[in-house]
Amino acid sequence: MKKALIICAAGMSSSMMASKTTQYFKEKGEDVMVDAVSATEGDQQIKNSDFDLFLISPQTAMFLDKFVKLGKTVNKPVVSIPFPAYVPIPSGIQKLAELIEENI
């Protein structure tokens, strides 16, 4: 199973996006799980978790450089989620899933 983690400001909108994107992958028959945490947990998650990919929400873009540098220290990709891929409608979920597939 591949695992991606969304790092968000408070973890509220990202939890919905994670759930909908995991369901999208499940419906496609792909074994990808997406979860979410708040930015305050981002450092520890990147350093210590078994996620394959870290996604930075638009609300936490100001932390992108910090998280990318940290990701490099543990050889894990950290990418920014563009606004069109962070909308909880089918087209947004599909764009987020494509971003995950391209980077995982």
N, C-alpha and C positions, 0 to 999 in steps of 0.2 A: 504494500500500500504506500502510495505517495502522500505526503502531508505538507500542506501550506498553512501559514499563519498570517492573518491580517493584524497589523498593529495600528490601532486607532486611538483617537483622543480619549474617549471614555469606554469604548468597547460596545456601545449600544448599536449604532448603525452597522458596525462591522459584524456583529453577531448575526444580524439578519442576512447580510450579504454572505457570510460564511455558510449559514444553513441552506440558503437557496442555491448557492454554488455547489455545495456537496450534493444536494438533491439532483441538480443538473447533471453532475458527473455520474451519479448512480443510475439515472434514467438512460444515460448513454452507455451504460455497462462498463464504465471506467472506475478503477479503484483509487479514487483521490478523495481525501478528506481535507476540508478547510475549516479552520477554527479561528478564533479572534481573542485578542487581549488588549488591554489599555496600553498606552505608550509608556506608562510608568513601569510596566512589566517587560517592556521590549528588550532592554539590555540583558536581563537574566534569561529570557527565552532564547535569544540569539546565542548566548554563550553556552547554555546548558540543555537545550531541548533537542529532540530528535526530528524536528521539522526539516523538510528538504528545501523549503523556500519561504522567505519572509516578504510580505507585501505591506508597503507603507501607504496608509489611506491618505486621501487628499488633505484631510484636516491636520495630519501630522507631517506634512511635507517638510516642515522646518527642521525635522530631525533626520531627514534622509541621509545626509552626509555622514552623520554620526553612526547611524545604523549600518550603512554600507561599509564603513571602515571596520566596524565590529564584525560584520559578516565575513569580511576577508580574513580576519584572524582565525576563524573557524571553518573557512572554505565553504561558506553557504551563501547563495545568492540572495540579495536584498534588492527589490525593485519597487518603484513608485507606481501606484494605481492611478491612471488618468481619470478625470471626472466622468467621461462617458462610460467607463467600466465600473463605476461606483454608484449605480442607480438600480434600485431593487425592482426592475422591470425586466422582462425577458431579454431585451437587447443588451441591457447592462450586465446581466448575469452571464450571457454568452460572451461578451467582451472580456469579462473578468476570467472566465474559464479559459478563453484563448490565451490570455496573458499568462495564466498559470501553466498551461500546456507548453508555451514557448520557453518558459524559464525553469521548469522543474526537472 
